[in-house]
Amino acid sequence: MPRTKEAFEAMRHTTRQKIEAAALSLFARKGLAVKVGEIAEASGVSQGLMYSHYPSKDALIAELVRQATTISSKTVKDFSDSGGAAAGKIKRISDMMCQMFSDAPMGIDYFMFMVQVGMSGFTVPEASLYTAEFPNPAESLARVIGQGQAEGSVVQGDPLRLSVVYWAVIHGLCCYAVAGMPVSPEPKMLNRILLREDFL
């Protein structure tokens, strides 16, 4: 029986997910010099099939960058734009980050992948760059930090620099995680970077 259009599209979607997951894991650990053949082998597809989904390795990298920037931007912006005190927003972000280390290894791979992209000099397509609609997570967290400083719950200092320090700690923990070292930070550890003692 011939496949329906819906079944064919579902199969293509599944194949793309396999390719993207395998590529993300390899890029995160080995850098962008990973060969197409390695990605195809890890995803369980032929190189020919892989090229039918992505015309080049750069196209695959660009798609993963688009995913990483969209997911990270939207997630942190949603916290930033939500109502309530800044201390509560920061605590929710820290809770989410700690949950990533225990339950969401793909999130760690996205973090490390973006580090590899930054170090490689890869030219990120304009469509994958952060925008006013989808800002850099460091900028979104900086707005929360500024709010918290006005409320008296966040330590003093330049909001963007404090935000960069917070995300640098997350990146460092991701490095430990991909190296196979046990990483299980507690939210309070992360909150101490930004929150005053009385608001922990």
C-alpha positions in Angstrom: 0.0 0.0 0.0 1.5 3.4 -1.0 2.2 5.8 1.8 -0.2 8.7 2.3 1.2 12.2 2.2 0.7 12.5 5.9 2.7 9.3 6.6 5.5 10.4 4.3 5.8 13.8 6.0 5.7 12.2 9.4 8.6 9.9 8.3 10.6 12.8 7.0 10.0 14.7 10.2 11.2 11.7 12.3 14.3 11.4 10.1 15.1 15.1 10.5 14.8 14.8 14.2 17.2 11.8 14.3 19.7 13.8 12.2 19.4 16.9 14.2 19.7 15.1 17.6 22.8 13.2 16.4 24.5 16.3 14.9 23.7 18.4 18.0 25.3 15.8 20.3 28.4 15.4 18.1 28.9 19.1 17.5 28.5 19.9 21.2 31.3 17.4 22.1 33.6 17.5 19.1 33.1 20.9 17.5 31.9 21.8 14.1 34.7 19.9 12.3 32.6 16.7 12.7 32.3 14.9 9.4 29.0 14.3 7.6 29.7 10.6 7.7 29.9 10.6 11.5 26.5 12.4 11.7 24.9 10.0 9.3 26.2 6.9 11.1 25.2 8.3 14.5 21.7 9.1 13.2 21.3 5.7 11.5 20.7 7.1 8.0 22.7 7.1 4.8 24.7 10.2 3.7 22.5 10.4 0.6 19.3 10.5 2.7 20.9 13.1 5.0 21.8 15.3 2.0 18.1 15.1 0.9 17.2 16.9 4.1 20.2 19.3 4.4 22.1 20.2 1.2 25.3 20.8 3.3 26.7 20.5 6.8 26.5 24.3 7.0 22.8 24.2 6.4 22.4 21.7 9.2 24.4 23.9 11.5 22.4 26.9 10.6 19.1 25.1 11.4 20.5 24.0 14.8 21.6 27.6 15.5 18.1 28.8 14.6 16.6 26.3 17.0 19.0 27.2 19.8 18.5 31.0 19.5 14.7 30.7 19.2 14.3 28.3 22.1 16.7 30.2 24.5 15.4 33.6 23.5 11.7 32.8 23.9 12.1 30.9 27.1 14.0 33.6 29.0 12.0 36.4 27.5 8.8 34.8 28.7 10.2 34.8 32.2 11.3 38.4 31.8 7.9 39.6 30.5 5.9 37.7 33.1 4.4 39.6 36.0 5.6 39.5 39.6 8.8 40.4 41.4 12.2 39.9 39.9 13.3 37.5 42.7 10.6 35.1 41.7 11.6 35.3 38.0 15.2 34.6 38.8 14.3 31.6 41.0 12.1 30.2 38.2 15.0 30.5 35.7 17.4 28.8 38.2 14.8 26.0 38.8 14.6 25.5 35.0 18.4 25.4 34.6 18.8 22.9 37.4 16.1 20.7 35.9 17.9 20.7 32.6 20.9 19.1 34.3 18.8 16.3 35.7 16.1 15.8 33.0 16.9 17.5 29.7 20.4 16.6 28.3 19.5 18.0 24.9 19.4 21.4 26.6 23.0 20.9 27.7 23.9 20.0 24.1 22.3 23.2 22.8 24.4 25.3 25.3 27.6 23.5 24.3 26.8 23.6 20.6 26.4 27.4 20.7 29.8 27.6 22.5 31.3 25.6 19.6 29.6 27.9 17.1 31.0 31.0 18.8 34.6 29.6 18.9 34.5 28.3 15.3 33.9 31.6 13.6 30.9 30.1 11.8 28.9 32.8 10.0 25.4 32.7 11.5 22.7 33.4 9.0 20.7 36.6 9.6 17.5 34.7 10.0 19.1 32.9 13.0 20.4 36.0 14.8 18.8 37.4 18.0 16.3 40.2 17.2 14.1 42.7 19.1 11.3 40.1 19.1 13.7 37.3 20.1 16.5 39.0 22.2 19.6 37.5 23.5 18.9 35.7 26.8 21.6 37.7 28.5 19.7 40.9 27.6 16.4 39.5 28.9 17.9 38.4 32.2 19.6 41.8 32.5 16.2 43.5 32.4 15.1 41.2 35.2 18.2 42.1 37.2 17.5 45.8 36.7 14.0 45.3 38.0 15.4 43.4 41.0 17.9 46.1 41.8 15.1 48.6 41.8 13.1 46.3 44.1 16.1 45.8 46.4 16.3 42.0 45.8 19.3 41.8 43.5 22.9 42.6 44.2 24.4 45.8 42.8 26.4 45.9 39.6 26.0 46.4 35.9 22.9 44.3 35.0 24.3 43.0 31.7 27.6 42.0 33.3 25.8 40.2 36.1 23.7 38.4 33.6 26.8 37.3 31.6 28.3 35.9 34.8 25.2 33.9 35.5 25.1 32.4 32.1 28.9 31.8 32.2 28.3 29.6 35.3 25.6 27.6 33.4 28.0 27.1 30.4 30.8 26.0 32.8 28.4 23.4 34.4 27.5 22.2 30.9 31.2 21.6 30.1 31.4 19.4 33.2 28.2 17.6 32.1 29.4 16.7 28.6 32.7 15.6 30.0 30.8 12.9 31.9 31.2 14.5 35.3 28.2 14.4 37.7 26.5 17.8 37.8 23.6 18.5 40.1 23.5 22.2 41.0 20.8 23.3 43.4 18.8 26.4 42.5 19.9 28.3 45.6 23.5 28.0 44.4 22.6 29.8 41.1 20.4 32.3 42.9 23.3 33.4 45.1 25.0 34.9 42.0 22.2 37.4 41.7 20.0 37.6 44.7 20.6 39.3 48.1 20.7 37.0 51.0 17.3 38.1 52.4 15.6 37.0 49.1 17.1 33.6 48.7 
